[in-house]
Amino acid sequence: MSERDPSAGLHAVDVEAIVDARHPDPFSQLGLHWTDNGPAVRAMLPNAARVTVIARADGRVIGELAPLHPNGLFAGFVEEAVPYRLRIDWHGVEQEIEDTYSFGPILGEEPLQRLAHGDPYAVLECLGARPMEVDGVPGVRFAVWAPNARRVSVVGDFNSWDGRRHPMRLRHNAGVWELFVPRVAAGARYKYELLSREGHPLPLKADPCAMQTERPPATASVVAKVDEIEGFAWTDHEWMQSRGARQTAQQPLTIYEVHPESWLRVNEEDRRGLTWPELAERLIPYAKSMGFTHIEFLPIAEHPFGGSWGYQPLAQFAPSARFGSPEQFAAFVNRAHEEGIGVILDWVPAHFPNDPHGLVSFDGTPLYEHADPREGYHQDWNTMIYNLGRNEVSAHLVASALAWLKRYHVDGLRVDAVASMLYRDYSRAADQWVPNIYGGRENLESIAFLKRLNHEVRYVPGAPGAITVAEESTAWPGVTSRIEDGGLGFDFKWNMGWMHDTLHYIHEDPVYRRYHHHNMTFGMVYAYSERFVLPLSHDEVVHGKGSLLGKMPGDRWQRFANLRAYFGFMWAHPGKKLLFMGGEFAQMAEFDHDGSPHWHLLDDPLHRGVQKLVRDLNRLYHDEPALYALDSDPGGFEWIIGDDAANSVFAWRRVDGAGREIVVVCNFTPVPREGYRVGLPRAGRWTEVLNTDAALYGGSNMGNAGLVVTEDIASHGKPQSAALVLPPLATIVLRAEP
């Protein structure tokens, strides 16, 4: 071979494989290589007119590359083997850039080994797109897990979405493809182009670990400003150090559940939702003024279909571009913390949508999902189920959870659809599910995953005190028990049974409520089996269920009075509180993700009254430890009247264990009851600290003039009692004076 040989040491079979973008190891052929006739450079640059090699140090021309193939392969000898750049003439437009294939492996062997063994911190360290410098050259490191692909290329605006330009290097020990692309910067759009094991091209895939995406309906991943996200200038140190003590079962938690896209729409023409900066200016002060301790967002991880409300996410590491940049989301959380408000995210590890640019058949095989549709396809939601028995998939999801907690200082994750994860036969016919290895219906892999998740959340470096909340609708034992005791390890569980029972009761006409009395008391039978959140969530005001106000019977006044009495019952009942947006002012219509809560209803005194009641309930709840301190202790609650079905009256006592006492009395009929005697646990004066029938809230203003004094008349097992005025369809709260 002579120096004039334009192939510069390339064999014909390699030429064809490179040109067709099917070479198994492009780094073995492209870039700088030694041949028998000296150093040579080879580059695949489709549509380039001319390629010159220049020394990186001083810009000297050290070689010219000749076209070897009309589809864009260039090769030629250079004067010396030094760091170089390529000067490319794109038919009149000149570009000077370092050669991707002049750089060695980027990822270290140790993190790749950890990745192969399912370490979620290795996922955060290795995968995705990360701006960085290599040998003083700025660019972006791309890395993606696709062990069964024959070839993976990164494509984007920087290479005209041409998969021949940047095929990646396979790191066999972890099944990870990596590439450093010089001079690419944050903001660049990209995807991955894959060939299946059989050599078939797959739909372009978004990055499963992308930290930023295009705004839907566009589907590309975006190189994020990682330094600005991971190096965000947080000012919430005091909150972060104290939040662990704020979020226990012994503290008040009142959660305002929000669909961020529709909480408040602006601009009459396009009805757009608010951005993170706008939500910070409007939502945080509102939640604070209403007395909520936390804002819980329906899932904000990027999702292609807005009508899923976020419950079918594809980019588990990326805040949705609908609301702005990742840095702006971090600023929202920081602002919330400065105002004393926690932020909880709904998080979805149970399933993912089958959009072709997503995870489904990611490398041509069922990589993230189960191969068997009896395990891998969710019939109810037309989604794919994660194969949590695969270490890498489990690590991917745990890493997502850790990312929200570490990168964005999120205070808690409400884990969606836990029941569907725990049971292999969930919503399946007898012949449509696969038993576990012992022949049972329990999903052992999901159980192990949930335990691992909760264990990892306990020990997130730099982010102590985060909580997890399970949406679990069955009687699975030990959801909130310690992992060491055989439990799943969640901090709280939604009490779906309490919600269904009490809404069923309140929906009945008062004349029939005597026959459903047990629905209001049954929750206390199992109240201490778990640590509960009482949820009136979005699920209760969608799909034809109407609004909370719409569930109330009677004329207009009675409907509002019923709702106010029900809220009083809920806030005084053991368990943390959650209320979906619009419920706090008695939204009349059910949730519409394309609209907004009907804020104009606040011009109506009855709607405004409900809002004032919720505000005052939150404040009372926060100020009275008896209403929360012993939520998970049977010693904190005592029925005084639990059996007066004929009058639909309930009364109970709450204590904090330190001398403070509250008595709550509910009258769930429209009949006022004067002289209704209730036994009280302490002699003396009791202040009526809240009455849902107050005129301020839109009620008839019946009550006890703010004060009750006991008499030496035994009643309900107590030596002291008082003859109370029970307003119609109302809850009153009495506090013992010292």
Protein Blocks (a to p, Z undefined) as FASTA:
>chain_A
ZZklmnnopafklmmmmmnopafblmlmgccdddfkbccdddddehiabdcdddfklopa
fbdcddfbfnlpacdddfbdcdddddddeehiacddddfklpccfbdfklmmmmmnopak
lmmmmgccddddeehiacdddddddfkbfbdcdddfknoopaklmccdddfknopacddd
ehiaehiacddddddfkopacdddddfkbcbdcddfbfbdcdddfklmmmcccfklmmmm
mmmmmmcfkbccddddddfklmpcghjklopacdfklmmmmmmmmmmmnopabdcdddfb
dcfblklnopacfblmbccfklocfklmmmmmmmmmmnopacdddddfkbccfbfklmno
klopafkbcfblklmpcfklopacddfkbmklmmmmmmmmmmmmmmnopabdcdehklmm
mpmkgoiafklcccdfkopabdfklmmmmmmmmmmmmmgghighiacddddfbfcehklg
cfklopaoiabdcdfklmmmmmmmmmpcfklmmmmmmmmmmmmmmmmmpccdddddfklm
gghlapfklmpgcdfklmmmmmmmmmmmmmmpgcdddddehjlnopabdcdfklccdfkl
mmpmklmmmmmmmmmmmmmmmmmmklmmmmmgmklpccfblclmmnopacddddehnopa
cdddddfbfbdcehiacddfbgcjdddfbdfkbfklopaoiaeeopacddfddeehiabd
cdddddehiaddddddZZ
